[in-house]
Amino acid sequence: MSFHYLESADDPRVADYTQLTDVHLRKLREPAEGMYIAESSRVLRRALAAGHHPRSFFLAEKWLPDLADVFAEYPDVPAYIGSAALLEEITGFHLHRGAMAAMHRPAPVPLPELLAGARRIAILEDIVDHTNVGAIFRSAAALGLDAVLVSPRCGDPLYRRSVRVSMGTVFQVPWARLEEWPGPVAVLKEHGFLVAAMELTADAVDVDALAARNPERLALVLGTEGAGMSEETLAAVDLAVKIPMRAGVDSLNVAAASAVAFWELRPRG
């Protein structure tokens, strides 16, 4: 293993990790350079298990034994090691989750490949909060969704916060970013999907009523926080679906709603 002990926060070799709290910088840099950050030993192990390849590792010396097997498997990938204070100066926050890795982004999965054999998929329309994106992916993985599609303006599932909140499950659920939306609704219908929008409309059916229909293939669209689903999407889908609320509560957070819907709408038989 190629171990490199850091002495300065200005070391150009760790440019991938500098000031990770700067959202604008990360949005510009990660997609352009084809990289993302896996934060914590557990998350980076899940990324590696999914077949993603590391650019470098970044950690405090005390975590070396915990990742000895990983370093042995990737002997040509550099590992940058520094004191807790120096690592915090580089990243802009206290690194207390073991280690980080700069990872190469995997090649996009073609839409036909994602849809082949899938029975339950989710579409995230313009959900910009990365915490919600990560939480939805965690529910999708836990509750057996076959794939997730994200709209062109949706937050990045491989953004650092999304990956961390998902506990690395963004690597387990096949996903793809759509080039435009809601045009692909027609493609989903051509593939035999019933397309349902999770939205409070006057004609929305209760989620348990849709579950009783047990559609063979179902695509569930989740809308952005606040503004909700676009009118264009509501016009394109087959129906709207809602979770019945009590005690005067209008709705759940989109991530919480996704977990309820994914469970209730799972395939039966």
C-alpha positions as CSV (number, residue, x, y, z in Angstrom):
1,M,0.0,0.0,0.0
2,S,1.2,3.5,-0.8
3,F,0.9,5.4,2.5
4,H,1.5,9.2,2.5
5,Y,1.7,11.1,5.8
6,L,0.4,14.7,5.4
7,E,2.2,17.6,6.9
8,S,0.2,20.5,5.4
9,A,-3.4,21.3,4.5
10,D,-2.1,22.8,1.3
11,D,-0.9,19.4,0.0
12,P,-2.1,19.3,-3.6
13,R,-2.5,15.5,-3.5
14,V,-5.6,15.8,-1.3
15,A,-7.4,18.4,-3.4
16,D,-10.3,15.9,-3.7
17,Y,-11.0,16.4,0.1
18,T,-10.6,20.1,0.5
19,Q,-13.5,22.1,2.0
20,L,-16.2,19.5,1.5
21,T,-18.7,21.8,3.3
22,D,-18.7,24.2,0.2
23,V,-21.8,22.9,-1.6
24,H,-21.3,25.0,-4.7
25,L,-17.7,23.7,-5.1
26,R,-18.8,20.1,-4.7
27,K,-21.6,20.4,-7.2
28,L,-19.2,21.8,-9.8
29,R,-16.3,19.5,-9.1
30,E,-17.7,16.0,-8.5
31,P,-19.7,15.5,-11.7
32,A,-17.1,17.2,-13.8
33,E,-14.3,15.0,-12.5
34,G,-16.3,11.9,-12.4
35,M,-15.9,11.4,-8.6
36,Y,-17.8,11.2,-5.4
37,I,-16.8,11.0,-1.7
38,A,-17.6,7.9,0.5
39,E,-17.5,8.9,4.1
40,S,-17.0,6.4,6.9
41,S,-15.5,2.9,6.9
42,R,-18.9,1.3,6.5
43,V,-19.9,3.4,3.5
44,L,-16.6,3.0,1.7
45,R,-16.7,-0.7,2.2
46,R,-20.2,-0.8,0.7
47,A,-19.0,1.3,-2.3
48,L,-16.1,-1.2,-2.9
49,A,-18.5,-4.2,-2.5
50,A,-20.6,-2.6,-5.3
51,G,-17.6,-2.7,-7.6
52,H,-16.7,1.0,-7.4
53,H,-13.0,1.8,-7.7
54,P,-11.2,4.2,-5.3
55,R,-9.1,7.1,-6.3
56,S,-7.5,7.5,-2.9
57,F,-8.2,7.0,0.9
58,F,-8.1,9.7,3.5
59,L,-7.9,8.9,7.2
60,A,-6.4,9.3,10.7
61,E,-3.6,6.9,11.6
62,K,-5.7,5.1,14.3
63,W,-8.0,3.7,11.6
64,L,-5.2,1.9,9.7
65,P,-5.8,-1.5,11.4
66,D,-9.5,-1.3,10.8
67,L,-9.0,-1.0,7.0
68,A,-5.9,-3.2,6.6
69,D,-7.8,-5.7,4.4
70,V,-9.0,-2.9,2.1
71,F,-5.5,-1.5,1.7
72,A,-4.2,-4.9,0.9
73,E,-6.8,-5.3,-1.8
74,Y,-5.9,-2.0,-3.4
75,P,-2.1,-1.8,-3.1
76,D,-1.7,0.8,-5.8
77,V,-4.3,3.3,-4.4
78,P,-2.7,6.0,-2.2
79,A,-3.8,6.4,1.4
80,Y,-3.3,9.9,2.8
81,I,-2.9,10.0,6.6
82,G,-2.9,12.9,9.0
83,S,-3.7,14.1,12.4
84,A,-7.3,14.8,13.4
85,A,-6.7,18.6,13.4
86,L,-5.0,18.5,10.0
87,L,-7.8,16.4,8.4
88,E,-10.4,18.8,9.8
89,E,-8.5,21.8,8.4
90,I,-8.5,20.1,5.0
91,T,-12.1,19.0,4.9
92,G,-13.7,21.8,6.9
93,F,-15.3,19.5,9.4
94,H,-14.3,17.0,12.1
95,L,-13.7,13.6,10.6
96,H,-15.0,11.2,13.2
97,R,-16.4,8.3,11.1
98,G,-13.2,6.4,10.5
99,A,-12.1,7.2,7.0
100,M,-13.1,8.7,3.7
101,A,-12.4,7.7,0.1
102,A,-12.5,9.6,-3.2
103,M,-14.2,7.2,-5.5
104,H,-14.5,7.1,-9.3
105,R,-18.2,7.4,-10.4
106,P,-19.5,4.3,-12.1
107,A,-20.8,4.3,-15.6
108,P,-24.5,5.2,-15.9
109,V,-26.9,2.3,-16.2
110,P,-29.0,2.4,-19.3
111,L,-32.7,2.9,-18.7
112,P,-33.8,-0.3,-20.5
113,E,-31.4,-2.3,-18.4
114,L,-32.9,-0.8,-15.2
115,L,-36.5,-1.6,-16.2
116,A,-35.8,-5.1,-17.4
117,G,-37.4,-7.4,-14.8
118,A,-38.3,-4.6,-12.4
119,R,-41.6,-4.7,-10.6
120,R,-41.3,-1.7,-8.3
121,I,-39.4,1.5,-9.1
122,A,-39.4,5.1,-7.7
123,I,-38.9,8.3,-9.6
124,L,-37.6,11.4,-7.6
125,E,-38.9,14.6,-9.2
126,D,-36.7,17.6,-8.4
127,I,-36.0,16.5,-4.8
128,V,-33.1,18.9,-3.9
129,D,-32.6,18.1,-0.3
130,H,-29.7,15.6,-0.2
131,T,-30.8,14.3,3.2
132,N,-34.2,13.3,1.8
133,V,-32.5,11.8,-1.3
134,G,-30.3,9.6,0.9
135,A,-33.2,8.6,3.2
136,I,-35.3,7.6,0.2
137,F,-32.6,5.4,-1.1
138,R,-32.2,3.8,2.3
139,S,-35.9,2.9,2.3
140,A,-35.7,1.8,-1.3
141,A,-33.0,-0.7,-0.4
142,A,-34.6,-1.9,2.8
143,L,-38.0,-2.4,1.3
144,G,-37.0,-4.1,-2.0
145,L,-37.4,-1.5,-4.7
146,D,-35.8,-2.7,-8.0
147,A,-34.6,0.7,-9.2
148,V,-34.7,4.5,-8.7
149,L,-34.8,7.1,-11.4
150,V,-34.0,10.8,-10.7
151,S,-35.1,13.8,-12.7
152,P,-32.6,16.1,-14.3
153,R,-32.9,18.7,-11.5
154,C,-33.0,16.2,-8.6
155,G,-30.2,16.2,-6.0
156,D,-27.2,13.9,-6.6
157,P,-27.6,10.5,-5.0
158,L,-23.8,10.4,-4.8
159,Y,-23.4,13.7,-3.1
160,R,-21.6,13.2,0.2
161,R,-24.6,13.9,2.5
162,S,-26.9,11.6,0.3
163,V,-24.4,8.8,0.5
164,R,-23.9,9.2,4.3
165,V,-27.6,9.4,5.1
166,S,-28.3,6.4,3.0
167,M,-25.6,4.4,4.9
168,G,-24.2,3.5,1.5
169,T,-27.4,1.9,0.2
170,V,-27.2,4.2,-2.8
171,F,-24.6,1.6,-4.0
172,Q,-27.1,-1.2,-3.6
173,V,-30.1,0.1,-5.5
174,P,-29.7,0.5,-9.3
175,W,-30.4,4.0,-10.4
176,A,-30.1,6.4,-13.3
177,R,-30.5,10.1,-14.0
178,L,-33.1,10.9,-16.6
179,E,-32.1,13.3,-19.4
180,E,-35.6,14.9,-19.4
181,W,-38.8,14.7,-17.4
182,P,-41.8,13.9,-17.5
183,G,-41.4,12.6,-21.1
184,P,-40.1,9.2,-19.8
185,V,-43.5,8.5,-18.2
186,A,-44.6,7.3,-21.7
187,V,-41.6,4.9,-21.8
188,L,-42.6,3.5,-18.4
189,K,-46.1,2.9,-19.6
190,E,-44.8,1.2,-22.8
191,H,-42.9,-1.2,-20.5
192,G,-46.1,-2.1,-18.7
193,F,-45.8,0.1,-15.6
194,L,-48.7,1.7,-13.8
195,V,-47.3,5.2,-13.0
196,A,-48.6,6.7,-9.8
197,A,-47.8,10.1,-8.4
198,M,-47.6,10.5,-4.6
199,E,-49.6,13.7,-4.4
200,L,-52.6,15.1,-2.5
201,T,-55.1,15.7,-5.3
202,A,-58.9,15.8,-5.2
203,D,-59.0,12.4,-6.9
204,A,-56.0,10.7,-5.2
205,V,-56.7,7.1,-4.1
206,D,-55.6,5.8,-0.7
207,V,-52.3,3.9,-0.8
208,D,-53.9,0.8,0.7
209,A,-56.5,0.8,-2.1
210,L,-53.8,0.9,-4.7
211,A,-52.0,-1.9,-2.8
212,A,-55.1,-4.0,-3.0
213,R,-54.9,-3.8,-6.8
214,N,-51.3,-5.2,-6.6
215,P,-50.2,-4.0,-10.0
216,E,-47.7,-6.2,-11.7
217,R,-45.4,-3.3,-12.4
218,L,-45.6,0.0,-10.5
219,A,-43.6,3.2,-10.8
220,L,-44.1,5.7,-7.9
221,V,-43.3,9.3,-8.5
222,L,-42.2,11.4,-5.4
223,G,-42.3,15.2,-5.8
224,T,-40.1,17.9,-4.5
225,E,-40.4,19.3,-1.0
226,G,-42.8,22.3,-0.7
227,A,-43.9,22.8,-4.3
228,G,-44.9,19.2,-4.7
229,M,-45.6,17.5,-8.1
230,S,-45.5,19.5,-11.3
231,E,-48.7,19.9,-13.3
232,E,-47.0,18.3,-16.3
233,T,-46.3,15.2,-14.3
234,L,-49.8,14.9,-12.8
235,A,-51.2,15.2,-16.3
236,A,-48.9,12.4,-17.6
237,V,-49.3,9.7,-14.8
238,D,-52.1,7.2,-14.5
239,L,-53.3,8.2,-11.1
240,A,-52.4,10.0,-7.9
241,V,-52.0,8.2,-4.6
242,K,-52.1,9.5,-1.0
243,I,-51.4,8.3,2.5
244,P,-54.5,9.0,4.7
245,M,-53.6,11.5,7.4
246,R,-55.1,11.9,10.9
247,A,-55.3,14.7,13.5
248,G,-55.3,17.4,10.9
249,V,-51.8,16.6,9.6
250,D,-51.6,17.4,5.9
251,S,-48.7,15.2,4.9
252,L,-45.5,13.5,5.8
253,N,-42.0,14.5,4.9
254,V,-41.2,13.0,1.5
255,A,-38.6,10.6,2.9
256,A,-41.1,9.3,5.5
257,A,-43.9,9.1,3.0
258,S,-41.6,7.1,0.7
259,A,-41.0,4.5,3.4
260,V,-44.7,4.0,4.1
261,A,-45.6,3.8,0.4
262,F,-42.7,1.4,-0.5
263,W,-43.9,-1.0,2.2
264,E,-47.6,-0.7,1.5
265,L,-47.1,-1.1,-2.3
266,R,-44.7,-4.0,-2.3
267,P,-45.6,-6.8,-4.7
268,R,-47.9,-9.5,-3.2
269,G,-47.1,-12.8,-4.9
